[in-house]
């Protein structure tokens, strides 16, 4: 061994001894082993051990996929199938409504054409041949009244046929074709027609909806009697009127108090018949839920002060309170009737205002009710489709990435 090598080894040993004075012999041995031996440890690991480690990681991945990811994916697929089913059912129902509604749409179109034609023909008749309007009214009521009874009977609403408005229409028919010379019948019919019957267009919210036979019938029952009487009194030539309806020749004006008495008599006759045949003899069916005008008005105006006042009364006395309020309402609405009878201009304004009100209600129905109903169904279908798309595009894609994202392990295996 050369002297230079011996001196170099002595120098290294001296340095190690001096370093051991600071960190200790044991720490020095561990540091050297950690720093210089880690590479030897990695290089000395057998290839078989690395393969076992790789297989262990892949087995854990497969176990995680089977125990965690697969159930989650099945759950998502199940929810997707439910959403797909709901969307499919919704589309099928919408398509079925569209197909099945073809007949209904045809019926509505026919009703719309007839409704517009009725308004046009009635206005044309008033202008060209007003002496025949009462004939046109009588022909129509022979159609509308049976239709109303059949329709309401199917719905369980046929007790409404006994209301005052139908009673007034019967009185008008009796006057027109049986007792045209009866002053008592004419005055009471006129006051009830221009009174509670006309104002019911506002109270019952009648609307001119041409494709709805029910709404057209309701408007016809309330607005045609005063229109017929207005035409006979103010538009039909007097030579025909005095011959066909002789009572009008002597009625240059109407005194309000005798008219109130005559009208009250006919009103109380109807009220007594209504109470006996509806309120008494049909009490059990009404209690079981069959609607009447009283129950409908009480429900509709339950939040008003009149409704709250009636609801505070004992239940057996409520019909009598309703009768009293209805009679007072009838008297109030009849108060301007002498004015309508004596002044053509104001009578025309009154009837035109009522008709305009019904047209406004019809416009509100088309825009608000009918339009919003279609919009609601469309928005509901859009929500179903949007929910399906969110699940199908966003959430399953994340699950697929979790299942298929093994690029790192595959790359490790290839290496």
Secondary structure, DSSP 8 states (H G I E B T S, - for coil): --HHHHHHHHHHHHHHHHHHHHH-HHHHHHHHHHHHHHHHHHHHS-HHHHHHHHHHHHHHHHHHIIIIIHHHHHHHHHHHHHHHHHHHHHHHHHHHHHHHHHHHHHHHHHHHHHHHHHHHHHHHHHHH-GGGHHHHHHHHHHHHHHHHHHHHHHHT-GGGGGSHHHHHHHHHHHHHHT-TT-HHHHHHHHHHIIIIIHHHHHHTT----TT-HHHHHHHHHHHHHHHHHHIIIIIS-HHHHHHHSTHHHH-SS--HHHHHHHHHHHHHHHHHHHIIIIIITTHHHHHTT---HHHHHHHHTTTSHHHHHHHHS-HHHHHHHHHHHHHHHHHHHHTTHHHHHH-HHHHHHHHHHHHHHHHHHHHHIIIIIIHHHHHHHHHHHHHHHHHHHHIIIIIHHHHHHHHH--HHHHHHHH-
